[in-house]
């Protein structure tokens, strides 16, 4: 069989990338291309038409997800996660082809134009993802609906326990006191705010979100009613807040601020933070130099989202007059979190399809699989930054973090027993 020009390009591209493992690609022309050394679990994929194959070759970052959603790129053996892991694992030591490097450079260069998240646009971006049917998130998140990286204290820890450990870890770094006024920027479904009131004994907690679905859930969950007067939730943009808070925490929200608004974000946080206050920022981050948001992710999952590097965050922190007391890098914790989410989502595929449709399910499978594989084999991590206005606010050593976590765990165990 004659090999088409598209097949030749595909063979050349994957021959450079996949030298280990076992990958078979069935092309639109009917050719069978085999890559790797035959080790590991075999993965077989195919293109259903020539246009799909060319679309992938032109811009895999954008087209692969769409082709998978539209069933024009099909995984016959293994899963889409297996395919992505195989390719990303092998690509770690491979230089991208020149056309790809040029496209990546252009996207990185002009990323700021996609990051101007003014209030109205921020609201629309949040609604796109977080105002989906709340039952969807109930299918794969833990019972507390923690939609951010868990903190795995050991590999066998359950998702529920790891998410509780994350909340304890954040509370310890915040040094919450009984009379503390706490602000939770991007409070999600309210779990962390309630934890800070219940387990850390915060005096007053205000959680703000731009998601109407999240707000309704947070306001009506049982725990909120138990802490009426101490825990409140509001549909509000952080830029419109007034007053001061002893503690500020933001988990999984900074990714939606947009690179063009970092200065505004930290200046506002500095205005809101008491002179003796503590802030903890928990955000997905890039351990490499600044890049760009994958276009498929920007279009279908997180419009306006962006993953920052420390070199983009720290200058704006300094300009705002805040001090960095502690930086912790969580490596692979999010990969484990996403693995649990993906497993649960796949187990509830039919339920998700009844809420939306099969194409939506393929979109979310691709999202969870791509994110997990990126956290395993690319440069994605999680940053936790502890910020203050003075250098004598937190203890001299980090021992207090572990001590607080252990104390909180003992109290919870005692209550449970």
DRENDO-1510 file (C-alpha; in Angstrom, 1 decimal, always signed):
<recs>
REC; n; res; u; v; w
REC; 1; UNK; +0.0; +0.0; +0.0 .
REC; 2; UNK; +1.3; +3.4; -0.9 .
REC; 3; UNK; +1.9; +5.7; +2.1 .
REC; 4; UNK; +0.2; +9.1; +1.8 .
REC; 5; UNK; +2.1; +12.3; +2.4 .
REC; 6; UNK; +0.0; +12.9; +5.6 .
REC; 7; UNK; +1.1; +9.4; +6.7 .
REC; 8; UNK; +4.8; +10.2; +6.1 .
REC; 9; UNK; +4.6; +13.3; +8.2 .
REC; 10; UNK; +2.8; +11.4; +10.9 .
REC; 11; UNK; +5.5; +8.7; +10.9 .
REC; 12; UNK; +8.3; +11.3; +11.0 .
REC; 13; UNK; +6.7; +13.1; +13.9 .
REC; 14; UNK; +6.0; +10.1; +16.1 .
REC; 15; UNK; +9.2; +8.4; +15.3 .
REC; 16; UNK; +11.1; +11.2; +17.0 .
REC; 17; UNK; +8.8; +11.2; +20.0 .
REC; 18; UNK; +7.8; +7.6; +20.8 .
REC; 19; UNK; +10.9; +5.3; +21.1 .
REC; 20; UNK; +9.6; +3.3; +24.1 .
REC; 21; UNK; +6.3; +1.7; +24.8 .
REC; 22; UNK; +3.9; +0.3; +22.2 .
REC; 23; UNK; +1.9; +2.7; +20.0 .
REC; 24; UNK; +0.0; +1.8; +16.8 .
REC; 25; UNK; -1.6; +4.5; +14.6 .
REC; 26; UNK; -4.1; +3.5; +12.0 .
REC; 27; UNK; -4.2; +6.3; +9.4 .
REC; 28; UNK; -7.1; +7.5; +7.3 .
REC; 29; UNK; -5.5; +5.9; +4.2 .
REC; 30; UNK; -5.5; +2.5; +5.9 .
REC; 31; UNK; -1.8; +2.4; +6.8 .
REC; 32; UNK; -0.6; +0.9; +10.1 .
REC; 33; UNK; +2.2; +2.8; +11.7 .
REC; 34; UNK; +3.9; +1.2; +14.7 .
REC; 35; UNK; +6.1; +3.1; +17.2 .
REC; 36; UNK; +8.1; +2.3; +20.3 .
REC; 37; UNK; +10.1; -0.8; +21.4 .
REC; 38; UNK; +7.0; -3.0; +22.1 .
REC; 39; UNK; +7.2; -2.7; +25.9 .
REC; 40; UNK; +4.3; -1.9; +28.1 .
REC; 41; UNK; +0.5; -2.0; +27.5 .
REC; 42; UNK; -0.3; -1.5; +23.8 .
REC; 43; UNK; -2.1; +1.6; +22.7 .
REC; 44; UNK; -3.9; +1.7; +19.3 .
REC; 45; UNK; -5.5; +4.8; +17.9 .
REC; 46; UNK; -7.0; +5.7; +14.5 .
REC; 47; UNK; -8.0; +8.7; +12.4 .
REC; 48; UNK; -11.4; +8.2; +10.7 .
REC; 49; UNK; -10.7; +10.7; +7.8 .
REC; 50; UNK; -7.9; +12.5; +6.1 .
REC; 51; UNK; -9.0; +15.9; +7.2 .
REC; 52; UNK; -8.9; +14.8; +10.8 .
REC; 53; UNK; -5.3; +13.6; +10.3 .
REC; 54; UNK; -4.3; +16.9; +8.7 .
REC; 55; UNK; -6.0; +18.9; +11.5 .
REC; 56; UNK; -4.0; +17.0; +14.1 .
REC; 57; UNK; -0.8; +17.6; +12.2 .
REC; 58; UNK; -1.5; +21.3; +11.9 .
REC; 59; UNK; -2.3; +22.0; +15.5 .
REC; 60; UNK; -2.5; +19.0; +17.9 .
REC; 61; UNK; -2.9; +21.3; +20.9 .
REC; 62; UNK; -6.2; +22.5; +19.6 .
REC; 63; UNK; -7.4; +19.7; +17.3 .
REC; 64; UNK; -6.8; +16.5; +19.3 .
REC; 65; UNK; -9.4; +17.2; +21.9 .
REC; 66; UNK; -12.0; +18.3; +19.3 .
REC; 67; UNK; -11.3; +15.2; +17.1 .
REC; 68; UNK; -11.7; +12.9; +20.1 .
REC; 69; UNK; -15.0; +14.7; +21.1 .
REC; 70; UNK; -16.3; +14.2; +17.5 .
REC; 71; UNK; -15.1; +10.6; +17.3 .
REC; 72; UNK; -12.8; +11.4; +14.4 .
REC; 73; UNK; -9.8; +10.3; +16.5 .
REC; 74; UNK; -10.6; +7.0; +18.1 .
REC; 75; UNK; -8.8; +4.9; +20.7 .
REC; 76; UNK; -9.2; +1.2; +19.8 .
REC; 77; UNK; -6.9; -0.2; +22.4 .
REC; 78; UNK; -6.2; +1.4; +25.8 .
REC; 79; UNK; -7.7; +4.8; +26.7 .
REC; 80; UNK; -7.2; +8.4; +25.7 .
REC; 81; UNK; -5.3; +8.7; +29.0 .
REC; 82; UNK; -3.0; +5.9; +28.0 .
REC; 83; UNK; -2.3; +7.6; +24.7 .
REC; 84; UNK; -1.6; +11.0; +26.2 .
REC; 85; UNK; +0.6; +9.5; +28.9 .
REC; 86; UNK; +2.7; +7.6; +26.4 .
REC; 87; UNK; +3.2; +10.6; +24.2 .
REC; 88; UNK; +3.9; +13.1; +27.0 .
REC; 89; UNK; +6.2; +10.8; +28.9 .
REC; 90; UNK; +8.3; +10.2; +25.7 .
REC; 91; UNK; +8.1; +13.9; +24.6 .
REC; 92; UNK; +9.9; +15.1; +27.8 .
REC; 93; UNK; +13.3; +14.5; +26.2 .
REC; 94; UNK; +12.3; +15.5; +22.7 .
REC; 95; UNK; +12.6; +18.9; +21.0 .
REC; 96; UNK; +9.3; +19.9; +19.3 .
REC; 97; UNK; +9.4; +20.4; +15.5 .
REC; 98; UNK; +10.1; +23.9; +14.3 .
REC; 99; UNK; +6.4; +24.7; +13.2 .
REC; 100; UNK; +5.2; +23.6; +16.7 .
REC; 101; UNK; +7.8; +25.8; +18.4 .
REC; 102; UNK; +6.8; +28.8; +16.3 .
REC; 103; UNK; +3.1; +28.3; +17.1 .
REC; 104; UNK; +3.9; +27.9; +20.8 .
REC; 105; UNK; +6.0; +31.0; +20.8 .
REC; 106; UNK; +3.3; +33.1; +19.2 .
REC; 107; UNK; +0.7; +31.9; +21.7 .
REC; 108; UNK; +3.0; +32.6; +24.6 .
REC; 109; UNK; +3.8; +36.1; +23.2 .
REC; 110; UNK; +0.2; +37.2; +22.9 .
REC; 111; UNK; -1.3; +35.4; +25.9 .
REC; 112; UNK; -2.0; +38.7; +27.6 .
REC; 113; UNK; -4.7; +39.6; +25.0 .
REC; 114; UNK; -6.7; +36.5; +26.2 .
REC; 115; UNK; -6.1; +37.4; +29.9 .
REC; 116; UNK; -7.9; +40.7; +30.2 .
REC; 117; UNK; -10.6; +39.4; +32.6 .
REC; 118; UNK; -12.7; +42.4; +33.4 .
REC; 119; UNK; -15.6; +41.8; +35.9 .
REC; 120; UNK; -18.3; +41.0; +33.3 .
REC; 121; UNK; -16.0; +38.7; +31.4 .
REC; 122; UNK; -14.9; +37.0; +34.6 .
REC; 123; UNK; -18.5; +36.3; +35.4 .
REC; 124; UNK; -19.1; +34.7; +32.0 .
REC; 125; UNK; -15.9; +32.6; +32.2 .
REC; 126; UNK; -16.9; +31.3; +35.6 .
REC; 127; UNK; -20.4; +30.5; +34.5 .
REC; 128; UNK; -19.1; +28.5; +31.5 .
REC; 129; UNK; -17.6; +25.9; +33.8 .
REC; 130; UNK; -18.9; +26.3; +37.3 .
REC; 131; UNK; -22.5; +26.9; +36.5 .
REC; 132; UNK; -23.0; +23.5; +34.9 .
REC; 133; UNK; -25.6; +21.3; +36.5 .
REC; 134; UNK; -24.5; +20.8; +40.0 .
REC; 135; UNK; -25.3; +17.1; +39.8 .
REC; 136; UNK; -22.3; +16.7; +37.4 .
REC; 137; UNK; -19.8; +17.6; +40.1 .
REC; 138; UNK; -21.5; +15.3; +42.6 .
REC; 139; UNK; -20.6; +12.4; +40.3 .
REC; 140; UNK; -16.8; +12.6; +40.8 .
REC; 141; UNK; -15.9; +15.0; +43.6 .
REC; 142; UNK; -15.6; +14.1; +47.2 .
REC; 143; UNK; -18.7; +14.7; +49.4 .
REC; 144; UNK; -17.4; +18.1; +50.4 .
REC; 145; UNK; -17.1; +19.1; +46.7 .
REC; 146; UNK; -13.4; +20.1; +46.9 .
REC; 147; UNK; -12.6; +21.0; +43.3 .
REC; 148; UNK; -8.9; +21.6; +43.8 .
REC; 149; UNK; -5.7; +19.7; +44.4 .
REC; 150; UNK; -5.9; +17.4; +47.4 .
REC; 151; UNK; -3.0; +16.9; +49.8 .
REC; 152; UNK; -1.9; +13.2; +49.8 .
REC; 153; UNK; +0.0; +12.5; +53.0 .
REC; 154; UNK; +0.7; +9.0; +51.8 .
REC; 155; UNK; +0.0; +7.2; +48.5 .
REC; 156; UNK; -2.8; +5.0; +49.7 .
REC; 157; UNK; -4.8; +7.9; +51.2 .
REC; 158; UNK; -8.4; +8.2; +50.0 .
REC; 159; UNK; -9.6; +11.2; +48.1 .
REC; 160; UNK; -11.9; +12.2; +51.0 .
REC; 161; UNK; -9.0; +12.0; +53.5 .
REC; 162; UNK; -6.6; +13.8; +51.2 .
REC; 163; UNK; -9.1; +16.7; +50.7 .
REC; 164; UNK; -9.5; +17.0; +54.4 .
REC; 165; UNK; -5.7; +17.0; +54.8 .
REC; 166; UNK; -5.6; +19.8; +52.3 .
REC; 167; UNK; -8.0; +21.9; +54.3 .
REC; 168; UNK; -6.0; +21.2; +57.5 .
REC; 169; UNK; -2.8; +22.2; +55.7 .
REC; 170; UNK; -4.3; +25.5; +54.6 .
REC; 171; UNK; -5.8; +26.2; +58.0 .
REC; 172; UNK; -2.4; +25.6; +59.6 .
REC; 173; UNK; -0.6; +28.0; +57.3 .
REC; 174; UNK; -3.3; +30.7; +57.9 .
REC; 175; UNK; -2.8; +30.6; +61.6 .
REC; 176; UNK; -6.5; +31.1; +62.2 .
REC; 177; UNK; -7.5; +32.3; +65.6 .
REC; 178; UNK; -10.9; +32.3; +67.4 .
REC; 179; UNK; -11.6; +36.0; +66.6 .
REC; 180; UNK; -10.2; +35.9; +63.1 .
REC; 181; UNK; -12.1; +37.5; +60.2 .
REC; 182; UNK; -11.5; +35.3; +57.2 .
REC; 183; UNK; -12.0; +36.0; +53.5 .
REC; 184; UNK; -12.2; +33.0; +51.1 .
REC; 185; UNK; -11.8; +34.3; +47.6 .
REC; 186; UNK; -13.3; +31.9; +45.1 .
REC; 187; UNK; -15.0; +29.8; +47.8 .
REC; 188; UNK; -16.4; +27.1; +45.5 .
REC; 189; UNK; -19.1; +25.1; +47.2 .
REC; 190; UNK; -18.2; +26.4; +50.6 .
REC; 191; UNK; -16.3; +23.4; +52.1 .
REC; 192; UNK; -13.1; +25.3; +53.1 .
REC; 193; UNK; -15.0; +28.2; +54.6 .
REC; 194; UNK; -17.0; +25.8; +56.8 .
REC; 195; UNK; -13.9; +23.9; +57.8 .
REC; 196; UNK; -12.2; +27.2; +58.9 .
REC; 197; UNK; -15.2; +27.9; +61.1 .
REC; 198; UNK; -15.7; +24.4; +62.5 .
REC; 199; UNK; -12.2; +23.0; +62.8 .
REC; 200; UNK; -10.1; +26.1; +63.0 .
REC; 201; UNK; -12.6; +28.1; +65.1 .
REC; 202; UNK; -12.5; +31.2; +62.9 .
REC; 203; UNK; -14.7; +34.0; +64.2 .
REC; 204; UNK; -16.2; +35.2; +60.9 .
REC; 205; UNK; -15.8; +33.7; +57.4 .
REC; 206; UNK; -16.9; +35.3; +54.2 .
REC; 207; UNK; -16.8; +33.2; +51.1 .
REC; 208; UNK; -17.2; +34.9; +47.7 .
REC; 209; UNK; -17.8; +33.3; +44.3 .
REC; 210; UNK; -18.9; +34.3; +40.8 .
REC; 211; UNK; -20.8; +31.1; +40.3 .
REC; 212; UNK; -24.5; +31.2; +41.0 .
REC; 213; UNK; -24.7; +27.4; +41.2 .
REC; 214; UNK; -21.9; +27.3; +43.8 .
REC; 215; UNK; -23.4; +30.1; +45.8 .
REC; 216; UNK; -26.8; +28.3; +46.0 .
REC; 217; UNK; -25.2; +25.1; +47.1 .
REC; 218; UNK; -23.0; +26.8; +49.7 .
REC; 219; UNK; -25.8; +28.8; +51.2 .
REC; 220; UNK; -28.1; +25.8; +51.5 .
REC; 221; UNK; -25.8; +23.1; +52.7 .
REC; 222; UNK; -26.3; +21.8; +56.2 .
REC; 223; UNK; -23.1; +23.0; +57.6 .
REC; 224; UNK; -23.9; +26.6; +56.6 .
REC; 225; UNK; -27.1; +26.6; +58.6 .
REC; 226; UNK; -25.2; +25.2; +61.6 .
REC; 227; UNK; -22.9; +28.3; +61.5 .
REC; 228; UNK; -25.4; +30.9; +60.7 .
REC; 229; UNK; -24.0; +34.3; +61.5 .
REC; 230; UNK; -20.4; +33.1; +61.4 .
REC; 231; UNK; -20.2; +31.8; +57.8 .
REC; 232; UNK; -21.6; +33.8; +55.0 .
REC; 233; UNK; -21.4; +33.4; +51.2 .
REC; 234; UNK; -21.9; +36.1; +48.5 .
REC; 235; UNK; -22.0; +36.4; +44.8 .
REC; 236; UNK; -19.3; +39.0; +44.5 .
REC; 237; UNK; -16.1; +39.9; +42.6 .
REC; 238; UNK; -13.1; +40.4; +44.8 .
REC; 239; UNK; -12.5; +43.8; +43.2 .
REC; 240; UNK; -15.6; +45.2; +44.7 .
REC; 241; UNK; -14.9; +44.1; +48.3 .
REC; 242; UNK; -14.3; +46.7; +51.1 .
REC; 243; UNK; -13.1; +46.4; +54.7 .
REC; 244; UNK; -10.2; +44.4; +56.1 .
REC; 245; UNK; -9.7; +40.8; +57.1 .
REC; 246; UNK; -7.3; +39.1; +59.5 .
REC; 247; UNK; -6.9; +36.1; +57.1 .
REC; 248; UNK; -7.3; +35.7; +53.4 .
REC; 249; UNK; -7.3; +32.4; +51.5 .
REC; 250; UNK; -7.8; +31.7; +47.9 .
REC; 251; UNK; -7.8; +28.2; +46.5 .
REC; 252; UNK; -8.1; +27.3; +42.8 .
REC; 253; UNK; -9.3; +30.8; +41.9 .
REC; 254; UNK; -6.0; +32.6; +40.8 .
REC; 255; UNK; -5.9; +30.5; +37.7 .
REC; 256; UNK; -9.0; +32.5; +36.5 .
REC; 257; UNK; -7.6; +36.0; +37.3 .
REC; 258; UNK; -5.7; +36.4; +34.1 .
REC; 259; UNK; -2.0; +37.4; +33.7 .
REC; 260; UNK; -3.0; +41.0; +32.9 .
REC; 261; UNK; -4.8; +41.4; +36.2 .
REC; 262; UNK; -2.2; +40.0; +38.6 .
REC; 263; UNK; -1.2; +43.4; +39.8 .
REC; 264; UNK; -4.8; +44.4; +40.5 .
REC; 265; UNK; -5.4; +41.1; +42.4 .
REC; 266; UNK; -2.5; +41.5; +44.8 .
REC; 267; UNK; -3.0; +45.2; +45.3 .
REC; 268; UNK; -6.6; +44.5; +46.3 .
REC; 269; UNK; -5.5; +41.7; +48.6 .
REC; 270; UNK; -3.0; +44.0; +50.2 .
REC; 271; UNK; -5.8; +46.6; +50.8 .
REC; 272; UNK; -8.1; +43.9; +52.3 .
REC; 273; UNK; -5.4; +42.3; +54.5 .
REC; 274; UNK; -5.0; +43.6; +58.0 .
REC; 275; UNK; -1.5; +44.9; +58.9 .
REC; 276; UNK; -1.0; +41.8; +61.1 .
REC; 277; UNK; -2.8; +39.5; +58.7 .
REC; 278; UNK; -1.9; +36.3; +56.9 .
REC; 279; UNK; -2.8; +35.3; +53.3 .
REC; 280; UNK; -2.4; +31.9; +51.7 .
REC; 281; UNK; -2.7; +31.5; +47.9 .
REC; 282; UNK; -3.1; +28.0; +46.5 .
REC; 283; UNK; -2.9; +27.9; +42.7 .
REC; 284; UNK; -1.9; +25.6; +39.9 .
REC; 285; UNK; +1.5; +26.8; +38.6 .
REC; 286; UNK; +4.1; +26.2; +35.9 .
REC; 287; UNK; +7.5; +25.1; +37.1 .
REC; 288; UNK; +9.0; +26.3; +33.8 .
REC; 289; UNK; +9.1; +29.7; +32.1 .
REC; 290; UNK; +5.8; +31.4; +31.3 .
REC; 291; UNK; +3.8; +29.8; +28.5 .
REC; 292; UNK; +0.2; +29.8; +27.3 .
REC; 293; UNK; -3.1; +28.2; +27.9 .
REC; 294; UNK; -3.7; +25.2; +25.7 .
REC; 295; UNK; -6.3; +26.5; +23.1 .
REC; 296; UNK; -8.6; +23.5; +23.5 .
REC; 297; UNK; -8.7; +24.0; +27.2 .
REC; 298; UNK; -9.4; +27.8; +26.8 .
REC; 299; UNK; -12.2; +27.1; +24.4 .
REC; 300; UNK; -14.0; +24.2; +26.0 .
REC; 301; UNK; -13.2; +24.1; +29.7 .
REC; 302; UNK; -11.7; +27.2; +31.3 .
REC; 303; UNK; -12.1; +30.3; +29.0 .
REC; 304; UNK; -9.8; +33.1; +30.2 .
REC; 305; UNK; -7.8; +30.7; +32.4 .
REC; 306; UNK; -4.0; +30.8; +32.7 .
REC; 307; UNK; -1.4; +28.8; +34.6 .
REC; 308; UNK; +1.3; +31.2; +36.0 .
REC; 309; UNK; +5.0; +30.6; +36.7 .
REC; 310; UNK; +6.5; +32.0; +39.9 .
REC; 311; UNK; +8.4; +34.6; +37.8 .
REC; 312; UNK; +5.0; +36.1; +36.9 .
REC; 313; UNK; +3.5; +36.0; +40.4 .
REC; 314; UNK; +6.3; +37.2; +42.7 .
REC; 315; UNK; +7.0; +40.5; +41.1 .
REC; 316; UNK; +3.4; +41.5; +41.5 .
REC; 317; UNK; +3.4; +40.3; +45.1 .
REC; 318; UNK; +6.4; +42.6; +45.8 .
REC; 319; UNK; +4.9; +45.6; +44.0 .
REC; 320; UNK; +1.8; +45.3; +46.2 .
REC; 321; UNK; +3.8; +45.6; +49.3 .
REC; 322; UNK; +3.3; +42.0; +50.4 .
REC; 323; UNK; +6.0; +39.7; +51.8 .
REC; 324; UNK; +6.5; +36.0; +50.9 .
REC; 325; UNK; +6.9; +34.0; +54.1 .
REC; 326; UNK; +6.7; +30.6; +52.6 .
REC; 327; UNK; +6.5; +28.8; +49.2 .
REC; 328; UNK; +5.5; +25.2; +49.0 .
REC; 329; UNK; +5.4; +23.2; +45.7 .
REC; 330; UNK; +3.0; +20.3; +45.6 .
REC; 331; UNK; +4.3; +17.9; +43.1 .
REC; 332; UNK; +2.2; +15.0; +41.7 .
REC; 333; UNK; -0.6; +15.7; +44.3 .
REC; 334; UNK; -2.9; +17.0; +41.6 .
REC; 335; UNK; -2.1; +14.0; +39.4 .
REC; 336; UNK; -3.4; +11.7; +42.1 .
REC; 337; UNK; -6.4; +14.0; +42.6 .
REC; 338; UNK; -7.2; +13.9; +38.9 .
REC; 339; UNK; -6.8; +10.2; +38.8 .
REC; 340; UNK; -9.5; +9.8; +41.4 .
REC; 341; UNK; -11.8; +12.2; +39.7 .
REC; 342; UNK; -11.3; +10.5; +36.3 .
REC; 343; UNK; -11.9; +7.1; +37.8 .
REC; 344; UNK; -15.2; +8.3; +39.4 .
REC; 345; UNK; -16.3; +10.2; +36.3 .
REC; 346; UNK; -15.8; +7.1; +34.1 .
REC; 347; UNK; -17.7; +5.0; +36.5 .
REC; 348; UNK; -20.6; +7.5; +36.2 .
REC; 349; UNK; -20.4; +8.0; +32.5 .
REC; 350; UNK; -24.0; +7.1; +31.8 .
REC; 351; UNK; -25.2; +9.5; +34.6 .
REC; 352; UNK; -23.2; +12.3; +33.0 .
REC; 353; UNK; -24.6; +11.4; +29.6 .
REC; 354; UNK; -28.1; +11.7; +30.9 .
REC; 355; UNK; -27.4; +15.2; +32.2 .
REC; 356; UNK; -25.7; +16.3; +28.9 .
REC; 357; UNK; -24.7; +13.9; +26.1 .
REC; 358; UNK; -22.0; +11.5; +24.9 .
REC; 359; UNK; -20.0; +14.3; +23.2 .
REC; 360; UNK; -19.9; +16.2; +26.5 .
REC; 361; UNK; -18.7; +13.1; +28.3 .
REC; 362; UNK; -15.9; +12.6; +25.8 .
REC; 363; UNK; -15.0; +16.3; +26.3 .
REC; 364; UNK; -14.7; +15.8; +30.1 .
REC; 365; UNK; -12.9; +12.5; +29.8 .
REC; 366; UNK; -10.3; +14.2; +27.5 .
REC; 367; UNK; -10.1; +17.2; +30.0 .
REC; 368; UNK; -9.5; +15.0; +33.0 .
REC; 369; UNK; -7.1; +12.7; +31.1 .
REC; 370; UNK; -5.1; +15.5; +29.6 .
REC; 371; UNK; -4.8; +17.3; +32.9 .
REC; 372; UNK; -3.7; +14.2; +34.8 .
REC; 373; UNK; -1.1; +13.3; +32.2 .
REC; 374; UNK; +0.2; +16.9; +32.2 .
REC; 375; UNK; +0.7; +16.9; +35.9 .
REC; 376; UNK; +2.5; +13.6; +35.7 .
REC; 377; UNK; +4.8; +14.3; +32.8 .
REC; 378; UNK; +4.9; +18.1; +32.1 .
REC; 379; UNK; +5.7; +21.1; +34.1 .
REC; 380; UNK; +2.4; +21.6; +36.1 .
REC; 381; UNK; +2.6; +21.8; +39.9 .
REC; 382; UNK; +0.7; +23.5; +42.6 .
REC; 383; UNK; +2.0; +26.6; +44.5 .
REC; 384; UNK; +1.1; +27.5; +48.0 .
REC; 385; UNK; +2.3; +31.0; +48.9 .
REC; 386; UNK; +2.0; +32.4; +52.4 .
REC; 387; UNK; +2.0; +36.2; +52.4 .
REC; 388; UNK; +2.0; +38.9; +55.1 .
REC; 389; UNK; +2.8; +42.6; +55.4 .
REC; 390; UNK; +5.4; +42.1; +58.2 .
REC; 391; UNK; +8.2; +39.6; +58.7 .
REC; 392; UNK; +7.3; +38.8; +62.3 .
REC; 393; UNK; +3.8; +37.5; +61.9 .
REC; 394; UNK; +4.4; +33.8; +61.5 .
REC; 395; UNK; +6.6; +31.5; +63.7 .
REC; 396; UNK; +10.3; +31.3; +62.9 .
REC; 397; UNK; +10.2; +27.6; +61.8 .
REC; 398; UNK; +7.6; +25.6; +59.9 .
REC; 399; UNK; +7.1; +23.2; +62.8 .
REC; 400; UNK; +3.8; +24.9; +63.6 .
REC; 401; UNK; +2.2; +23.6; +60.4 .
REC; 402; UNK; +2.6; +19.9; +61.3 .
REC; 403; UNK; +1.7; +20.6; +64.9 .
REC; 404; UNK; -1.6; +22.3; +63.9 .
REC; 405; UNK; -2.4; +19.5; +61.5 .
REC; 406; UNK; -1.9; +16.8; +64.1 .
REC; 407; UNK; -3.9; +18.7; +66.7 .
REC; 408; UNK; -6.8; +19.1; +64.3 .
REC; 409; UNK; -6.7; +15.5; +63.3 .
REC; 410; UNK; -6.8; +14.4; +67.0 .
REC; 411; UNK; -9.7; +16.7; +67.8 .
REC; 412; UNK; -11.7; +15.4; +64.8 .
REC; 413; UNK; -10.9; +11.8; +65.8 .
REC; 414; UNK; -12.0; +12.4; +69.3 .
REC; 415; UNK; -15.3; +13.9; +68.1 .
REC; 416; UNK; -15.9; +11.1; +65.7 .
REC; 417; UNK; -15.4; +8.4; +68.4 .
</recs>
